[in-house]
Amino acid sequence: MKRLLDPDSLRALSRGCAILGAGGGGDAYVTLLQALQATEDFGPVPLVDLDELPDDALIMPCAGIGATTVVLEKFENGDEGARLRDHLQFMTGRPVAALMSTEIGGGNGLLPITWAARIGLPVVDADGMGRAFPEVPQVTMHLAGIPVSPAVMTDERGNLVVFRTISGHWMERLERAAAVEFGGAASSTEFSLTAAQARGATVRNSVSRAIRIGEAIAGAKGSGFVRGSVVIEGLREDTGRLIRLELQNENLVALERGRVLASVPDLITVLDSETADAIATESIRYGQRVTVIAFACDPVWRTERGIAVAGPRAFDYEFDYVPVEELAGASA
């Protein structure tokens, strides 16, 4: 066991997940409150390394799916993880050994902790993105060839749907449609895999990384831009600059007068300049003082297949991906 996810580590994790969400992944504060309550009621959750699990141990990736703004008003009841676990076990005939976040970015990075506390399972120090992306197949398990099916979705009422699709693209279409009928948001598991498979098909140590980021920015201060709609106007030494962020749940592209400053799959995150808290895309408001940061994604997303799945052309932008550090060097 790497550590117990106690209240202090959960608060740091929430900050780090918000940063890694690049504006998406759902509200990390709401899921933090859920995780704090669950661990208070049922005890802290063990964070384990994939190497600690037997090769054949079944891991259940899990996340919320749907509109992130809906989650702020339509809370889960806490039993979703148990229902997903029970039905996945029924379909596979194997016990689930641990939970894993499908995406470490945003609230989805904390969601498995609430469920793990309630059902008495550990959480693995890994995820399927190293950040947040908007679509179901935009995960490292897809890049590694792990089957997306079977998948299970449930809502806070107890409704449950099983999907077996021919591709990740069809899983995205059908689950997204079901989420609408569930009221705009639901919970799901796809890409179930063994520990042996996960060692080569996930972003490892991402939970620990998010905690370290959260600890590092605690109390940080900064100065930057004022946010208005999707246009950010420079202040102080940046007076006169206009940065435009293109987004689809997450911040996808940062542009200045048509020039690309950063793009997916690299991370673009907006921070509150006074508190250094990450600001989700649905929470950006006119008049906020913000700082925009961009940094490199996990190397798996810079492979040819990773760029095809989550690069700018995957979101219909008419330009090729260039690493953020190269773009920064070109503008220096």
Salt bridges, closest charged atoms under 4 A:
ASP8 OD1 - ARG11 NH1 3.94
ASP49 OD1 - LYS2 NZ 3.42
ASP49 OD2 - ARG204 NH2 2.85
ASP51 OD1 - ARG199 NE 3.45
ASP51 OD2 - ARG204 NH2 3.23
ASP55 OD1 - ARG199 NH1 2.53
ASP79 OD1 - ARG118 NH2 2.89
ASP86 OD1 - ARG85 NE 2.68
ASP125 OD2 - LYS2 NZ 2.68
ASP155 OD2 - ARG157 NH1 2.80
GLU156 OE1 - LYS74 NZ 2.78
GLU156 OE2 - ARG157 NH1 3.52
GLU172 OE2 - ARG176 NE 2.91
ASP238 OD1 - ARG241 NH1 3.09
GLU246 OE2 - ARG244 NE 2.72
GLU256 OE1 - ARG241 NH2 2.86
GLU256 OE1 - ARG259 NH2 3.46
ASP266 OD1 - ARG302 NH2 2.98
ASP277 OD1 - ARG15 NH1 3.02
GLU318 OE1 - ARG313 NH1 3.55
ASP320 OD1 - ARG313 NE 2.62
GLU325 OE2 - ARG302 NH1 2.75
